[in-house]
Amino acid sequence: MPSTHFETIKHIINHRRAVFPPSYTGQVIPKELLTELLDCADAAPTHKLTQPWQFVVFREQGLSRLADQLASLYKAHTSPEQFLQKKLESTRDKVLRSGAVMAIVVSYSGLIPQWEELAATACAVQNLWLAASAADIGGYWSSPGTIKHIGDFLGLAENEECLGFFYMGYHNEPPRIANRRPLGEKVRWEE
Ligand SMILES: Cc1cc2nc3c(=O)[nH]c(=O)nc-3n(C[C@H](O)[C@H](O)[C@H](O)COP(=O)(O)O)c2cc1C
């Protein structure tokens, strides 16, 4: 008989989806709840306990500052042929529609290979995403090209790198089934 915990975690994992800002309702996410979600992120596994994840949390007025920054980076780093006014506006709007946006940062310790620090940070983001989903908060990891240029704005050190942004909001999106290739294509059993 599977335990109740197993049934619960399967449900949470299978119901987590990428939920985008157009579906966010604008309801405020309390800071205490964001802290609890970050605690879940912080429980991720980490080789040599380097705990390489860092989160910069934008909410309230911080969202306007981030929206302005992402819009100006898009403008500065997009060629005139590729520039789209609509994209500039949506870059701002999606930040301003969010209950919070977290910059995802990895801090390379030099103690272990960088890929392990990246993997551990991704584990932390998955914990955050699952916990948010279980708290009825939608979210998604966004990794625009402009993150290469956001170091100064975030105040990152030489050994730190921004891996994207986690957008979050209460939402009104109906549940969706995961879109995945068959599991059999990704698993080989040796028996
Ligand atoms: C490392 C990483 C980066 C991602 N970057 C983007 C992105 O820049 N834009 C986007 O729309 N979705 C991004 N996603 C979210 C995926 O599009 C989404 O997870 C995928 O479509 C599967 O949908 P699901 O999460 O609902 O199962 C990213 C996901 C990961 C793990």
The ligand as a Gaussian input file, in Angstrom:
#p B3LYP/6-31G(d) Opt

LIG

0 1
 C       15.777000      26.087000     -16.537000
 C       14.425000      26.449000     -17.089000
 C       14.288000      27.602000     -17.847000
 C       13.043000      27.964000     -18.368000
 N       12.935000      29.116000     -19.107000
 C       11.736000      29.455000     -19.645000
 C       11.605000      30.641000     -20.416000
 O       12.546000      31.420000     -20.587000
 N       10.397000      30.930000     -20.947000
 C        9.299000      30.100000     -20.755000
 O        8.215000      30.395000     -21.267000
 N        9.391000      28.993000     -19.976000
 C       10.576000      28.650000     -19.424000
 N       10.685000      27.531000     -18.632000
 C        9.439000      26.797000     -18.265000
 C        9.113000      25.732000     -19.280000
 O        8.636000      26.339000     -20.463000
 C        8.035000      24.785000     -18.725000
 O        8.464000      24.251000     -17.505000
 C        7.776000      23.688000     -19.749000
 O        7.045000      24.212000     -20.822000
 C        7.024000      22.503000     -19.203000
 O        5.772000      22.904000     -18.701000
 P        5.353000      22.491000     -17.219000
 O        6.374000      23.089000     -16.316000
 O        3.973000      23.095000     -17.037000
 O        5.312000      21.002000     -17.141000
 C       11.912000      27.149000     -18.112000
 C       12.055000      25.984000     -17.334000
 C       13.291000      25.639000     -16.837000
 C       13.412000      24.384000     -15.996000

